[in-house]
Amino acid sequence: MTWLIYGIGAIAQLLFSARTLLQWIISERNKKVLTPSLFWKLSLIASFLLFVYGYLRNDFAIMLGQMLTYFIYVRNMQLQGEWRRMHRFVRNFILIFPLIIIIIGYNNNKQDLYNLFNNEAIADWLFVLGIVGQIIFTLRFIYQWIYSEKQKQSSLPLGFWMLSLLGASLIFTYAVFRKDPILIAGHIFGIITYVRNMMLLRNQS
């Protein structure tokens, strides 16, 4: 069962890395930061899988991060006109999926909630670090969402990359202490691309 859990997490991180690599390559070719529609599609699929991974690992920090960004990915797909191209059944499933997991997985009232917030494998200070890291990492997409709504188009401004770098660094630290190879591998590559995109944006101005 452990290999299956890590397999789901690995696929999720590979998709996250693939979206970042795609965005990076396109931006390098155009010498400015661009956001292809495939970036958001891969983000949504990866978030879907990483949410499942967090649930199977009983890791609230991971689940929280994905819950907060999941619907922002959907909104960016709407801004780029990609959401309506999907079948209605798929759209509805995507929207209610997190609720389904919560209802099925945490239907034992206090006991399930206790297990979620009191994982013996995670020290209290580490739990707080993971939550703070995920909140900061999530704020980047809230910032990006507000910025994109004002611009009436999906884009990734400098503030997004700054929050990405800070959040990823904290989550990487969390992952090292948690001994989570999935998070470690995913955020090492991310940190490099965040720095590079900040450099590209600086050269644009």
VEXDREN-2710 file (C-alpha; in Angstrom, 1 decimal):
% VEXDREN-2710
k/r/px/py/pz
1/MET/0.0/0.0/0.0
2/THR/2.9/2.4/0.8
3/TRP/4.3/2.1/-2.7
4/LEU/0.8/3.0/-4.1
5/ILE/0.6/6.1/-1.9
6/TYR/4.1/7.3/-2.9
7/GLY/3.3/6.5/-6.5
8/ILE/0.2/8.8/-6.4
9/GLY/2.3/11.5/-4.8
10/ALA/5.2/11.0/-7.3
11/ILE/2.8/11.4/-10.3
12/ALA/1.3/14.5/-8.8
13/GLN/4.8/16.1/-8.3
14/LEU/5.9/15.1/-11.8
15/LEU/2.8/16.9/-13.2
16/PHE/3.6/19.9/-11.1
17/SER/7.2/19.8/-12.3
18/ALA/6.0/19.3/-15.9
19/ARG/3.8/22.4/-15.7
20/THR/6.6/24.5/-14.3
21/LEU/9.1/23.2/-16.9
22/LEU/6.6/24.0/-19.7
23/GLN/6.0/27.5/-18.4
24/TRP/9.8/28.0/-18.0
25/ILE/10.6/26.8/-21.5
26/ILE/7.9/29.0/-23.1
27/SER/9.0/32.0/-21.1
28/GLU/12.7/31.5/-21.9
29/ARG/11.8/31.3/-25.7
30/ASN/9.8/34.5/-25.5
31/LYS/12.2/36.3/-23.0
32/LYS/9.2/37.1/-20.8
33/VAL/7.0/35.3/-18.3
34/LEU/4.1/33.6/-20.0
35/THR/1.3/31.3/-18.7
36/PRO/0.1/28.6/-21.3
37/SER/-3.4/27.1/-20.7
38/LEU/-1.8/23.7/-20.3
39/PHE/-0.1/25.1/-17.1
40/TRP/-3.5/25.3/-15.4
41/LYS/-4.7/21.9/-16.7
42/LEU/-1.7/20.2/-15.4
43/SER/-2.0/22.1/-12.1
44/LEU/-5.6/20.9/-11.6
45/ILE/-4.8/17.3/-12.3
46/ALA/-1.7/17.4/-10.1
47/SER/-3.7/19.1/-7.3
48/PHE/-6.3/16.4/-7.5
49/LEU/-3.7/13.7/-7.1
50/LEU/-1.7/15.5/-4.3
51/PHE/-4.9/16.0/-2.4
52/VAL/-5.5/12.3/-2.5
53/TYR/-1.9/11.7/-1.5
54/GLY/-2.3/14.1/1.5
55/TYR/-5.4/12.2/2.6
56/LEU/-3.7/8.8/2.3
57/ARG/-0.7/10.2/4.3
58/ASN/-3.1/11.7/6.9
59/ASP/-1.2/15.0/6.3
60/PHE/-3.4/18.0/6.9
61/ALA/-0.8/20.5/5.6
62/ILE/-0.8/18.9/2.2
63/MET/-4.6/18.7/2.0
64/LEU/-5.0/22.3/3.1
65/GLY/-2.6/23.6/0.4
66/GLN/-4.4/21.8/-2.3
67/MET/-7.9/22.7/-1.1
68/LEU/-7.1/26.4/-1.2
69/THR/-5.5/26.4/-4.7
70/TYR/-7.7/23.8/-6.4
71/PHE/-10.5/26.3/-7.3
72/ILE/-8.1/29.0/-8.2
73/TYR/-6.8/26.7/-11.0
74/VAL/-10.4/26.3/-12.1
75/ARG/-10.9/30.1/-12.2
76/ASN/-7.7/30.6/-14.3
77/MET/-9.0/28.0/-16.8
78/GLN/-12.2/30.0/-16.9
79/LEU/-10.3/33.2/-17.6
80/GLN/-8.4/31.5/-20.5
81/GLY/-11.7/30.0/-21.9
82/GLU/-10.6/26.4/-21.3
83/TRP/-13.2/25.5/-18.6
84/ARG/-16.2/25.6/-21.0
85/ARG/-14.5/23.2/-23.4
86/MET/-14.5/20.4/-20.8
87/HIS/-17.5/18.1/-20.6
88/ARG/-20.1/19.1/-18.1
89/PHE/-19.8/15.8/-16.2
90/VAL/-16.1/16.3/-15.8
91/ARG/-16.5/19.9/-14.7
92/ASN/-19.1/18.9/-12.0
93/PHE/-16.9/16.1/-10.8
94/ILE/-13.9/18.4/-10.4
95/LEU/-16.0/20.8/-8.4
96/ILE/-17.5/18.3/-5.9
97/PHE/-14.5/16.0/-5.6
98/PRO/-12.9/17.6/-2.5
99/LEU/-16.3/17.5/-0.7
100/ILE/-16.7/13.8/-1.6
101/ILE/-13.3/12.9/-0.1
102/ILE/-14.1/14.8/3.1
103/ILE/-17.5/13.2/3.5
104/ILE/-16.2/9.7/2.8
105/GLY/-13.0/10.0/4.7
106/TYR/-14.0/12.0/7.7
107/ASN/-17.5/10.8/8.6
108/ASN/-16.6/9.5/12.0
109/ASN/-17.0/12.9/13.7
110/LYS/-14.5/13.7/16.5
111/GLN/-12.3/10.6/16.0
112/ASP/-11.5/11.3/12.4
113/LEU/-10.8/15.0/13.1
114/TYR/-8.6/14.0/16.0
115/ASN/-6.5/11.7/13.8
116/LEU/-6.3/14.4/11.1
117/PHE/-4.9/17.1/13.5
118/ASN/-3.0/14.7/15.8
119/ASN/-0.7/12.7/13.6
120/GLU/1.9/11.2/16.0
121/ALA/4.5/11.2/13.2
122/ILE/4.4/15.0/13.0
123/ALA/5.7/17.1/16.0
124/ASP/3.6/20.1/16.9
125/TRP/6.2/22.6/15.7
126/LEU/6.6/20.7/12.5
127/PHE/2.9/20.7/12.0
128/VAL/2.8/24.5/12.4
129/LEU/5.7/24.9/10.0
130/GLY/3.9/22.8/7.4
131/ILE/0.7/24.8/7.8
132/VAL/2.5/28.2/7.6
133/GLY/4.5/27.0/4.5
134/GLN/1.3/25.8/2.8
135/ILE/-0.5/29.1/3.6
136/ILE/2.3/31.2/2.2
137/PHE/2.6/28.9/-0.8
138/THR/-1.2/29.2/-1.3
139/LEU/-1.2/33.0/-0.9
140/ARG/0.8/33.2/-4.2
141/PHE/-2.2/31.9/-6.1
142/ILE/-4.7/34.1/-4.2
143/TYR/-2.4/37.0/-5.1
144/GLN/-2.2/35.8/-8.7
145/TRP/-6.0/35.3/-8.8
146/ILE/-6.7/38.9/-7.6
147/TYR/-4.1/40.3/-10.0
148/SER/-5.5/38.3/-12.9
149/GLU/-9.0/39.4/-12.2
150/LYS/-7.9/43.1/-12.3
151/GLN/-6.0/42.5/-15.5
152/LYS/-8.9/40.4/-17.0
153/GLN/-6.4/37.8/-18.1
154/SER/-4.4/35.0/-16.5
155/SER/-0.9/36.0/-15.7
156/LEU/1.9/35.4/-13.2
157/PRO/3.3/38.6/-11.7
158/LEU/6.5/39.1/-9.6
159/GLY/4.7/38.8/-6.3
160/PHE/3.5/35.3/-7.3
161/TRP/7.1/34.2/-7.7
162/MET/8.3/35.8/-4.5
163/LEU/5.6/34.1/-2.5
164/SER/6.4/30.8/-4.4
165/LEU/10.0/31.0/-3.4
166/LEU/9.3/31.7/0.3
167/GLY/6.5/29.1/0.6
168/ALA/8.5/26.4/-1.3
169/SER/11.5/27.0/1.0
170/LEU/9.4/26.5/4.1
171/ILE/7.7/23.4/2.7
172/PHE/11.0/22.0/1.6
173/THR/12.3/22.4/5.2
174/TYR/9.1/20.7/6.4
175/ALA/9.6/17.9/4.0
176/VAL/13.2/17.3/5.1
177/PHE/12.1/16.9/8.7
178/ARG/9.0/14.9/7.6
179/LYS/11.3/12.7/5.5
180/ASP/8.9/13.0/2.6
181/PRO/10.7/12.3/-0.7
182/ILE/7.8/13.4/-2.8
183/LEU/7.7/17.0/-1.4
184/ILE/11.5/17.2/-1.3
185/ALA/11.9/16.3/-5.0
186/GLY/9.0/18.5/-6.1
187/HIS/10.2/21.7/-4.4
188/ILE/13.9/21.4/-5.2
189/PHE/13.0/21.9/-8.9
190/GLY/10.4/24.5/-8.1
191/ILE/12.8/26.7/-6.2
192/ILE/15.1/26.9/-9.2
193/THR/12.4/27.9/-11.6
194/TYR/10.9/30.5/-9.2
195/VAL/14.3/32.2/-9.1
196/ARG/14.7/32.1/-12.9
197/ASN/11.2/33.6/-13.5
198/MET/12.0/36.4/-11.1
199/MET/15.1/37.1/-13.1
200/LEU/13.1/37.1/-16.4
201/LEU/10.6/39.6/-14.9
202/ARG/13.4/41.8/-13.7
203/ASN/14.8/41.9/-17.2
204/GLN/11.4/42.7/-18.7
205/SER/11.1/45.9/-16.6
END
